[in-house]
Amino acid sequence: MSDESKVILLVEDNPDDVALTVRAFKRSHLMNPLAVVRDGVEALDFLFARGAYADRAGASLPTLVILDLKLPRLDGLGVLKALRADPRTALLPAVILTSSKEEQDVVAGYKLGANSYVRKPVDFTEFVEAVKVLGIYWLALNQQPPLSTPS
Protein backbone atom coordinates (compact mmCIF):
# COMPACT_ATOMS: atom_id res chain seq x y z
CA MET A 1 0.00 0.00 0.00
CA SER A 2 1.83 3.08 -1.19
CA ASP A 3 1.15 6.43 -2.71
CA GLU A 4 4.20 8.59 -3.22
CA SER A 5 2.10 11.74 -2.86
CA LYS A 6 0.93 10.74 0.61
CA VAL A 7 3.84 11.85 2.78
CA ILE A 8 3.54 11.28 6.53
CA LEU A 9 5.19 13.71 8.93
CA LEU A 10 6.37 11.97 12.10
CA VAL A 11 7.12 14.38 14.94
CA GLU A 12 9.09 12.33 17.46
CA ASP A 13 12.19 13.13 19.50
CA ASN A 14 13.00 9.61 20.73
CA PRO A 15 15.26 7.85 18.18
CA ASP A 16 14.10 4.43 19.43
CA ASP A 17 10.45 5.36 18.84
CA VAL A 18 11.33 6.70 15.39
CA ALA A 19 13.06 3.41 14.51
CA LEU A 20 10.16 1.42 15.94
CA THR A 21 7.63 3.44 13.93
CA VAL A 22 9.66 3.03 10.70
CA ARG A 23 9.88 -0.73 11.34
CA ALA A 24 6.17 -0.92 12.07
CA PHE A 25 5.33 0.91 8.83
CA LYS A 26 7.56 -1.43 6.82
CA ARG A 27 6.14 -4.53 8.51
CA SER A 28 2.65 -3.27 7.71
CA HIS A 29 3.61 -2.67 4.06
CA LEU A 30 2.91 1.04 4.42
CA MET A 31 5.58 2.41 2.11
CA ASN A 32 4.52 6.04 2.06
CA PRO A 33 7.39 8.49 2.40
CA LEU A 34 8.01 9.31 6.05
CA ALA A 35 9.50 12.69 6.97
CA VAL A 36 10.84 12.78 10.53
CA VAL A 37 11.39 15.87 12.64
CA ARG A 38 12.65 15.84 16.22
CA ASP A 39 10.83 18.68 17.97
CA GLY A 40 7.84 20.99 17.73
CA VAL A 41 9.69 23.99 16.31
CA GLU A 42 11.21 21.81 13.58
CA ALA A 43 7.74 20.42 12.81
CA LEU A 44 6.34 23.90 12.25
CA ASP A 45 9.40 24.88 10.19
CA PHE A 46 8.81 21.81 8.00
CA LEU A 47 5.09 22.48 7.59
CA PHE A 48 5.44 26.21 6.92
CA ALA A 49 8.67 25.96 4.85
CA ARG A 50 10.79 28.11 7.15
CA GLY A 51 14.37 27.98 8.38
CA ALA A 52 16.14 24.77 7.40
CA TYR A 53 13.03 23.77 5.42
CA ALA A 54 12.69 26.99 3.37
CA ASP A 55 13.42 24.91 0.25
CA ARG A 56 10.02 23.22 0.76
CA ALA A 57 8.23 26.44 -0.24
CA GLY A 58 5.48 25.46 -2.64
CA ALA A 59 5.71 21.75 -1.70
CA SER A 60 2.57 19.88 -0.74
CA LEU A 61 1.67 19.46 2.88
CA PRO A 62 1.92 15.96 4.32
CA THR A 63 -1.22 13.86 4.18
CA LEU A 64 -0.93 13.09 7.88
CA VAL A 65 0.95 14.39 10.91
CA ILE A 66 1.75 11.83 13.61
CA LEU A 67 2.58 13.84 16.69
CA ASP A 68 4.17 12.92 20.00
CA LEU A 69 3.20 15.13 22.94
CA LYS A 70 6.40 15.27 24.96
CA LEU A 71 8.75 17.17 22.64
CA PRO A 72 11.64 19.60 23.20
CA ARG A 73 11.38 23.34 22.41
CA LEU A 74 7.62 23.18 21.65
CA ASP A 75 5.44 20.32 22.85
CA GLY A 76 2.90 18.48 20.74
CA LEU A 77 -0.02 20.49 22.06
CA GLY A 78 1.77 23.70 21.02
CA VAL A 79 2.29 22.26 17.55
CA LEU A 80 -1.37 21.29 17.33
CA LYS A 81 -2.48 24.76 18.44
CA ALA A 82 -0.27 26.36 15.74
CA LEU A 83 -1.59 23.95 13.08
CA ARG A 84 -5.22 24.74 13.84
CA ALA A 85 -4.56 28.50 13.99
CA ASP A 86 -3.18 28.69 10.45
CA PRO A 87 -5.62 28.39 7.52
CA ARG A 88 -3.02 26.43 5.50
CA THR A 89 -2.94 23.62 8.06
CA ALA A 90 -6.25 24.02 9.91
CA LEU A 91 -7.71 20.90 8.28
CA LEU A 92 -4.52 18.83 8.12
CA PRO A 93 -5.16 15.47 9.81
CA ALA A 94 -3.14 15.22 13.02
CA VAL A 95 -2.94 12.06 15.10
CA ILE A 96 -1.39 12.14 18.55
CA LEU A 97 0.69 9.00 19.10
CA THR A 98 2.10 9.14 22.59
CA SER A 99 2.89 7.13 25.67
CA SER A 100 1.01 9.62 27.86
CA LYS A 101 -1.88 8.13 29.79
CA GLU A 102 -2.84 11.45 31.35
CA GLU A 103 -6.53 12.21 30.91
CA GLN A 104 -5.79 15.94 30.68
CA ASP A 105 -3.53 15.25 27.66
CA VAL A 106 -6.35 13.40 25.89
CA VAL A 107 -8.82 16.21 26.63
CA ALA A 108 -6.36 18.95 25.66
CA GLY A 109 -5.45 17.14 22.43
CA TYR A 110 -9.06 16.91 21.32
CA LYS A 111 -9.86 20.47 22.42
CA LEU A 112 -6.99 21.70 20.25
CA GLY A 113 -8.28 19.79 17.22
CA ALA A 114 -6.51 16.41 17.20
CA ASN A 115 -8.23 14.01 14.83
CA SER A 116 -7.26 11.02 16.94
CA TYR A 117 -5.39 10.16 20.14
CA VAL A 118 -3.55 6.83 20.26
CA ARG A 119 -1.47 5.53 23.14
CA LYS A 120 1.73 3.82 22.05
CA PRO A 121 1.47 0.14 22.91
CA VAL A 122 4.53 -1.14 24.77
CA ASP A 123 4.47 -4.53 23.04
CA PHE A 124 6.05 -4.43 19.54
CA THR A 125 3.40 -6.67 17.96
CA GLU A 126 0.63 -4.49 19.34
CA PHE A 127 2.53 -1.37 18.21
CA VAL A 128 2.83 -2.75 14.65
CA GLU A 129 -0.89 -3.51 14.61
CA ALA A 130 -1.75 -0.01 15.88
CA VAL A 131 0.45 1.61 13.20
CA LYS A 132 -1.03 -0.66 10.52
CA VAL A 133 -4.59 0.31 11.48
CA LEU A 134 -3.61 4.01 11.63
CA GLY A 135 -2.02 3.77 8.20
CA ILE A 136 -4.89 1.91 6.58
CA TYR A 137 -7.45 4.29 8.00
CA TRP A 138 -5.70 7.63 7.44
CA LEU A 139 -4.01 6.79 4.14
CA ALA A 140 -6.53 4.50 2.42
CA LEU A 141 -10.00 4.87 3.95
CA ASN A 142 -10.25 8.42 5.27
CA GLN A 143 -11.58 11.08 2.92
CA GLN A 144 -9.05 13.90 3.12
CA PRO A 145 -10.18 17.53 3.27
CA PRO A 146 -9.38 19.63 0.19
CA LEU A 147 -5.95 21.26 0.27
CA SER A 148 -7.50 24.68 0.05
CA THR A 149 -10.97 25.63 1.15
CA PRO A 150 -13.14 28.38 -0.30
CA SER A 151 -13.20 31.52 1.86
Backbone as CSV, one residue per row, in Angstrom:
resi,resn,N_x,N_y,N_z,CA_x,CA_y,CA_z,C_x,C_y,C_z
1,MET,0.851,-1.162,0.000,0.000,0.000,0.000,0.900,1.229,0.000
2,SER,0.941,1.927,-1.114,1.826,3.082,-1.193,1.261,4.110,-2.151
3,ASP,1.480,5.329,-1.826,1.148,6.431,-2.708,2.198,7.490,-2.436
4,GLU,3.075,7.681,-3.410,4.204,8.588,-3.223,3.773,9.998,-2.845
5,SER,2.540,10.390,-3.181,2.096,11.743,-2.857,1.603,11.855,-1.416
6,LYS,1.452,10.741,-0.751,0.928,10.745,0.609,2.066,10.654,1.620
7,VAL,2.730,11.778,1.835,3.838,11.853,2.783,3.266,11.930,4.197
8,ILE,3.908,11.254,5.115,3.540,11.284,6.527,4.631,12.051,7.260
9,LEU,4.240,13.004,8.097,5.192,13.710,8.935,5.134,13.111,10.333
10,LEU,6.243,12.527,10.763,6.365,11.971,12.099,7.130,12.968,12.960
11,VAL,6.497,13.432,14.028,7.120,14.380,14.944,7.427,13.614,16.230
12,GLU,8.685,13.213,16.357,9.094,12.327,17.457,10.548,12.588,17.801
13,ASP,10.821,12.826,19.081,12.191,13.130,19.499,12.983,11.912,19.951
14,ASN,12.316,10.812,20.245,12.997,9.613,20.730,13.450,8.765,19.541
15,PRO,14.771,8.611,19.331,15.265,7.849,18.183,14.787,6.396,18.176
16,ASP,14.608,5.807,19.368,14.105,4.425,19.433,12.665,4.349,18.942
17,ASP,11.841,5.338,19.305,10.451,5.361,18.839,10.372,5.637,17.345
18,VAL,11.286,6.465,16.837,11.333,6.702,15.385,11.639,5.387,14.675
19,ALA,12.682,4.679,15.131,13.062,3.406,14.512,11.929,2.390,14.604
20,LEU,11.270,2.341,15.743,10.155,1.423,15.942,9.005,1.748,14.986
21,THR,8.714,3.031,14.824,7.635,3.443,13.925,7.980,3.103,12.476
22,VAL,9.216,3.365,12.066,9.656,3.028,10.703,9.529,1.522,10.476
23,ARG,9.998,0.737,11.444,9.883,-0.730,11.338,8.431,-1.169,11.258
24,ALA,7.583,-0.566,12.072,6.168,-0.925,12.074,5.520,-0.592,10.730
25,PHE,5.873,0.552,10.142,5.330,0.910,8.829,5.774,-0.102,7.775
26,LYS,7.056,-0.462,7.796,7.556,-1.430,6.817,6.896,-2.786,6.991
27,ARG,6.777,-3.236,8.231,6.137,-4.532,8.508,4.684,-4.541,8.070
28,SER,4.056,-3.387,8.092,2.649,-3.272,7.715,2.477,-2.986,6.232
29,HIS,3.599,-2.949,5.503,3.606,-2.675,4.058,3.047,-1.292,3.739
30,LEU,3.268,-0.354,4.652,2.912,1.041,4.418,4.188,1.735,3.974
31,MET,4.326,1.919,2.683,5.579,2.414,2.109,5.536,3.897,1.751
32,ASN,4.588,4.612,2.321,4.518,6.041,2.064,5.782,6.709,2.578
33,PRO,6.223,7.764,1.907,7.390,8.493,2.400,7.122,9.013,3.814
34,LEU,8.119,8.886,4.667,8.010,9.312,6.054,9.054,10.390,6.309
35,ALA,8.596,11.609,6.587,9.503,12.693,6.968,9.522,12.725,8.489
36,VAL,10.709,12.798,9.074,10.842,12.777,10.526,11.467,14.082,10.995
37,VAL,10.829,14.707,11.970,11.395,15.872,12.642,11.428,15.572,14.133
38,ARG,12.348,16.229,14.839,12.654,15.837,16.224,12.060,16.722,17.309
39,ASP,11.451,17.845,16.947,10.832,18.683,17.973,9.727,19.532,17.348
40,GLY,8.986,20.225,18.207,7.844,20.991,17.732,8.188,22.163,16.840
41,VAL,9.279,22.852,17.141,9.695,23.987,16.307,10.084,23.483,14.916
42,GLU,10.824,22.384,14.868,11.214,21.806,13.579,9.985,21.351,12.791
43,ALA,8.977,20.831,13.476,7.737,20.420,12.806,7.070,21.605,12.126
44,LEU,6.974,22.716,12.836,6.344,23.901,12.245,7.197,24.478,11.122
45,ASP,8.520,24.434,11.276,9.399,24.883,10.189,9.181,24.023,8.945
46,PHE,9.056,22.719,9.120,8.809,21.810,7.996,7.468,22.148,7.339
47,LEU,6.428,22.263,8.134,5.087,22.477,7.591,4.932,23.834,6.907
48,PHE,5.592,24.864,7.460,5.440,26.213,6.921,6.633,26.657,6.078
49,ALA,7.515,25.709,5.732,8.667,25.955,4.849,9.506,27.137,5.327
50,ARG,9.957,27.058,6.586,10.792,28.109,7.155,12.136,27.522,7.580
51,GLY,13.070,28.401,7.851,14.372,27.984,8.383,15.041,26.941,7.510
52,ALA,15.451,25.838,8.123,16.142,24.767,7.404,15.260,24.130,6.326
53,TYR,13.960,24.373,6.386,13.028,23.775,5.417,12.475,24.801,4.426
54,ALA,13.141,25.947,4.294,12.686,26.992,3.371,12.615,26.480,1.934
55,ASP,13.439,25.471,1.605,13.422,24.908,0.250,12.136,24.134,-0.045
56,ARG,11.305,23.906,0.959,10.022,23.223,0.761,8.935,24.192,0.292
57,ALA,9.237,25.470,0.181,8.226,26.443,-0.239,7.556,25.961,-1.519
58,GLY,6.248,25.926,-1.487,5.481,25.457,-2.637,5.243,23.960,-2.648
59,ALA,5.911,23.213,-1.770,5.709,21.752,-1.703,4.373,21.455,-1.029
60,SER,3.837,20.305,-1.357,2.573,19.880,-0.743,2.752,19.614,0.739
61,LEU,1.687,19.831,1.471,1.674,19.461,2.884,1.628,17.942,3.000
62,PRO,2.078,17.407,4.125,1.921,15.965,4.321,0.439,15.599,4.348
63,THR,0.151,14.353,4.105,-1.216,13.856,4.178,-1.640,13.674,5.623
64,LEU,-0.659,13.403,6.479,-0.933,13.093,7.877,0.237,13.535,8.736
65,VAL,-0.061,14.082,9.910,0.949,14.388,10.914,0.729,13.426,12.082
66,ILE,1.777,12.688,12.425,1.752,11.831,13.610,2.614,12.533,14.645
67,LEU,2.012,12.880,15.757,2.580,13.836,16.687,2.721,13.261,18.090
68,ASP,3.950,13.262,18.597,4.169,12.924,20.003,3.833,14.165,20.824
69,LEU,3.512,13.983,22.095,3.196,15.134,22.939,4.413,15.708,23.646
70,LYS,5.250,14.850,24.150,6.398,15.271,24.957,7.583,15.524,24.030
71,LEU,7.724,16.782,23.601,8.754,17.172,22.643,9.573,18.331,23.201
72,PRO,10.849,18.429,22.797,11.642,19.596,23.204,11.219,20.857,22.431
73,ARG,11.590,21.994,22.967,11.379,23.335,22.412,9.905,23.729,22.329
74,LEU,9.062,22.925,21.728,7.622,23.183,21.655,6.936,21.832,21.713
75,ASP,6.066,21.645,22.692,5.441,20.324,22.848,4.374,20.084,21.782
76,GLY,3.875,18.867,21.745,2.902,18.475,20.738,1.622,19.291,20.778
77,LEU,1.183,19.676,21.971,-0.024,20.494,22.063,0.217,21.881,21.472
78,GLY,1.416,22.416,21.646,1.766,23.696,21.024,1.777,23.604,19.511
79,VAL,2.293,22.486,18.993,2.290,22.256,17.546,0.851,22.196,17.041
80,LEU,0.028,21.440,17.729,-1.369,21.288,17.331,-2.099,22.633,17.334
81,LYS,-1.851,23.431,18.351,-2.476,24.756,18.438,-2.059,25.620,17.241
82,ALA,-0.768,25.585,16.882,-0.274,26.361,15.737,-0.864,25.844,14.426
83,LEU,-1.000,24.528,14.304,-1.591,23.948,13.083,-3.017,24.436,12.889
84,ARG,-3.798,24.386,13.942,-5.215,24.740,13.838,-5.421,26.248,13.684
85,ALA,-4.441,27.042,14.085,-4.563,28.504,13.992,-4.240,29.037,12.600
86,ASP,-3.588,28.230,11.777,-3.180,28.691,10.450,-4.103,28.093,9.394
87,PRO,-4.684,28.916,8.527,-5.623,28.387,7.522,-4.996,27.349,6.588
88,ARG,-3.676,27.404,6.388,-3.018,26.431,5.498,-3.023,25.025,6.084
89,THR,-3.050,24.927,7.402,-2.944,23.616,8.057,-4.124,23.312,8.975
90,ALA,-5.129,24.182,8.985,-6.250,24.021,9.912,-6.962,22.682,9.746
91,LEU,-7.006,22.159,8.532,-7.713,20.901,8.280,-6.783,19.699,8.119
92,LEU,-5.495,19.911,8.274,-4.518,18.833,8.118,-4.733,17.770,9.195
93,PRO,-4.967,16.512,8.803,-5.165,15.474,9.812,-3.939,15.322,10.713
94,ALA,-4.194,15.350,12.026,-3.135,15.222,13.021,-3.545,14.157,14.043
95,VAL,-2.706,13.154,14.163,-2.938,12.061,15.104,-1.882,12.142,16.195
96,ILE,-2.321,12.190,17.428,-1.394,12.142,18.551,-1.077,10.679,18.818
97,LEU,0.212,10.352,18.781,0.691,9.001,19.100,1.700,9.169,20.219
98,THR,1.300,8.819,21.416,2.104,9.143,22.591,2.009,8.054,23.644
99,SER,2.944,8.073,24.551,2.894,7.129,25.667,2.119,7.716,26.845
100,SER,1.724,8.976,26.769,1.012,9.623,27.865,-0.340,8.970,28.111
101,LYS,-0.582,8.681,29.383,-1.877,8.128,29.789,-2.674,9.161,30.574
102,GLU,-2.198,10.392,30.585,-2.836,11.455,31.351,-4.144,11.882,30.685
103,GLU,-5.223,11.830,31.438,-6.532,12.215,30.913,-6.536,13.651,30.414
104,GLN,-5.812,14.540,31.120,-5.786,15.940,30.683,-5.111,16.096,29.327
105,ASP,-4.156,15.211,28.982,-3.527,15.254,27.656,-4.522,14.862,26.569
106,VAL,-5.324,13.834,26.857,-6.350,13.401,25.893,-7.338,14.544,25.657
107,VAL,-7.844,15.120,26.731,-8.820,16.211,26.625,-8.217,17.404,25.896
108,ALA,-7.006,17.801,26.295,-6.355,18.953,25.657,-6.113,18.690,24.174
109,GLY,-5.685,17.480,23.833,-5.450,17.140,22.426,-6.701,17.304,21.583
110,TYR,-7.810,16.778,22.069,-9.058,16.909,21.319,-9.568,18.349,21.299
111,LYS,-9.416,19.067,22.395,-9.856,20.474,22.419,-9.080,21.310,21.412
112,LEU,-7.814,20.954,21.192,-6.988,21.705,20.246,-7.128,21.195,18.808
113,GLY,-7.977,20.207,18.591,-8.275,19.787,17.225,-7.583,18.527,16.745
114,ALA,-7.083,17.683,17.649,-6.514,16.408,17.203,-7.615,15.585,16.545
115,ASN,-7.265,14.876,15.497,-8.230,14.011,14.834,-8.331,12.654,15.515
116,SER,-7.280,12.300,16.246,-7.260,11.015,16.939,-6.185,11.061,18.014
117,TYR,-6.363,10.255,19.047,-5.393,10.157,20.137,-5.135,8.675,20.358
118,VAL,-3.901,8.258,20.149,-3.546,6.835,20.263,-2.397,6.702,21.251
119,ARG,-2.568,5.823,22.211,-1.473,5.527,23.142,-0.562,4.495,22.499
120,LYS,0.741,4.744,22.609,1.725,3.817,22.051,1.699,2.523,22.856
121,PRO,1.377,1.415,22.194,1.470,0.143,22.913,2.934,-0.173,23.225
122,VAL,3.180,-0.787,24.371,4.534,-1.143,24.770,5.020,-2.362,23.987
123,ASP,4.133,-3.305,23.760,4.472,-4.535,23.038,4.651,-4.236,21.545
124,PHE,5.759,-4.734,20.943,6.051,-4.433,19.542,4.949,-4.927,18.609
125,THR,4.445,-6.131,18.823,3.399,-6.674,17.957,2.149,-5.804,18.005
126,GLU,1.786,-5.367,19.208,0.626,-4.486,19.344,0.904,-3.123,18.700
127,PHE,2.147,-2.651,18.818,2.526,-1.373,18.206,2.406,-1.458,16.688
128,VAL,2.917,-2.556,16.099,2.828,-2.754,14.649,1.368,-2.759,14.216
129,GLU,0.525,-3.442,14.960,-0.893,-3.507,14.610,-1.538,-2.123,14.700
130,ALA,-1.192,-1.361,15.735,-1.749,-0.008,15.880,-1.326,0.878,14.705
131,VAL,-0.052,0.811,14.326,0.452,1.608,13.204,-0.211,1.164,11.904
132,LYS,-0.385,-0.134,11.733,-1.033,-0.660,10.521,-2.465,-0.121,10.402
133,VAL,-3.210,-0.184,11.493,-4.588,0.310,11.485,-4.610,1.818,11.223
134,LEU,-3.706,2.558,11.880,-3.610,4.006,11.627,-3.354,4.271,10.150
135,GLY,-2.379,3.568,9.599,-2.018,3.772,8.197,-3.151,3.452,7.254
136,ILE,-3.784,2.316,7.467,-4.886,1.913,6.584,-6.013,2.932,6.655
137,TYR,-6.358,3.339,7.870,-7.450,4.290,8.000,-7.107,5.649,7.386
138,TRP,-6.011,6.259,7.839,-5.705,7.634,7.437,-5.200,7.743,6.012
139,LEU,-4.585,6.691,5.481,-4.014,6.787,4.136,-4.882,6.153,3.055
140,ALA,-5.734,5.198,3.434,-6.525,4.502,2.424,-8.026,4.758,2.553
141,LEU,-8.555,4.789,3.764,-10.000,4.875,3.947,-10.529,6.284,4.169
142,ASN,-9.787,7.083,4.914,-10.249,8.417,5.266,-10.351,9.316,4.047
143,GLN,-11.437,10.072,3.962,-11.579,11.082,2.918,-10.893,12.341,3.411
144,GLN,-9.833,12.735,2.731,-9.051,13.901,3.123,-9.794,15.187,2.796
145,PRO,-9.599,16.227,3.613,-10.181,17.528,3.265,-9.447,18.101,2.045
146,PRO,-10.080,19.006,1.319,-9.382,19.629,0.195,-8.191,20.423,0.699
147,LEU,-7.154,20.535,-0.135,-5.951,21.262,0.266,-6.225,22.727,0.535
148,SER,-7.119,23.298,-0.215,-7.497,24.679,0.053,-9.015,24.746,0.097
149,THR,-9.518,25.532,0.998,-10.966,25.634,1.153,-11.424,26.999,0.681
150,PRO,-12.628,27.070,0.118,-13.141,28.379,-0.303,-13.314,29.287,0.911
151,SER,-13.078,30.562,0.740,-13.201,31.521,1.860,-14.642,31.826,2.142
